[in-house]
Amino acid sequence: MELQMDTQFKTWLDQVKESLRSINMPMDDWQRTWQFDFRTQFKKGFAPADAAEAANRFWWHEQNKALKQERHKTPDCWLPRGHQGDCRPVSGANHA
């Protein structure tokens, strides 16, 4: 059962990587710096594209914090300080 789960996770993760590549966010580069919990996303049954979107928001939020560009009014917003439009929270429905 565990081997089947690992095989399913690897297949799912390959699909996540492809989704991230399609938006020019190579998973290996970002994951090396800020660890996103893909296994929890998989266990919760999220689609690969949804997990990729959640990881994208998480990584941008972490990068903005590192650059001291995070929002101070809405701390969970993944967009940089001074962005236009509404804030977008990191912890959306897909975020673990």
C-alpha positions in Angstrom: 0.0 0.0 0.0 2.8 2.4 0.9 4.7 1.7 -2.3 1.5 2.4 -4.3 1.0 5.7 -2.4 4.6 6.7 -3.1 4.2 5.9 -6.8 0.9 7.9 -6.9 2.6 10.8 -5.1 5.5 10.8 -7.5 3.2 10.9 -10.5 1.1 13.7 -8.9 4.3 15.6 -8.0 5.5 15.4 -11.6 2.2 17.0 -12.6 2.7 19.7 -10.0 6.2 20.3 -11.4 4.9 20.6 -14.9 2.2 23.1 -13.8 4.9 25.2 -12.0 7.2 25.1 -15.1 4.3 26.4 -17.2 4.4 29.6 -15.1 8.2 29.7 -15.0 8.4 28.7 -11.4 10.9 25.7 -11.4 9.9 23.8 -8.3 13.5 22.6 -7.4 14.8 26.2 -7.3 12.0 27.5 -5.0 11.6 24.4 -2.9 15.3 24.4 -2.1 14.9 27.9 -0.5 11.4 27.7 1.1 9.9 24.3 1.8 6.3 23.9 0.8 4.4 20.9 2.1 3.4 19.1 -1.1 2.8 15.8 0.7 0.0 17.3 2.8 -1.6 18.8 -0.4 -1.5 15.3 -2.0 -3.0 13.6 1.1 -5.8 16.2 1.2 -6.6 15.3 -2.4 -5.8 18.6 -4.1 -5.3 18.6 -7.9 -1.8 19.1 -9.1 -2.6 22.5 -10.6 -4.2 23.7 -7.3 -1.2 22.6 -5.3 1.1 24.4 -7.8 -1.0 27.6 -7.3 -0.8 27.3 -3.5 3.0 26.7 -3.7 3.4 29.7 -6.0 1.5 32.0 -3.5 3.6 30.5 -0.6 6.9 31.1 -2.3 6.1 34.6 -3.4 5.0 35.4 0.2 8.2 34.0 1.6 10.3 35.9 -1.0 8.5 39.2 -0.2 9.1 38.7 3.5 12.8 38.0 2.8 13.0 41.2 0.8 11.0 43.1 3.5 8.3 43.7 0.9 5.4 42.0 2.6 2.2 43.7 3.3 1.9 45.2 6.7 -1.9 45.8 6.7 -2.7 42.3 5.6 0.2 40.0 6.7 -1.1 37.0 4.9 -1.1 38.7 1.4 1.4 37.1 -0.9 1.6 40.2 -3.2 4.4 42.8 -2.6 3.8 46.0 -0.7 2.2 48.7 -2.9 0.4 46.2 -5.2 -2.8 47.3 -7.0 -6.1 45.7 -6.4 -7.3 43.5 -3.5 -5.0 41.6 -1.3 -4.6 37.9 -2.0 -4.1 35.6 1.0 -1.5 32.9 1.0 -3.8 30.7 3.0 -6.4 30.1 0.4 -8.6 27.1 0.3 -5.8 25.0 -1.1 -3.0 26.0 1.3 -2.0 23.4 3.8 
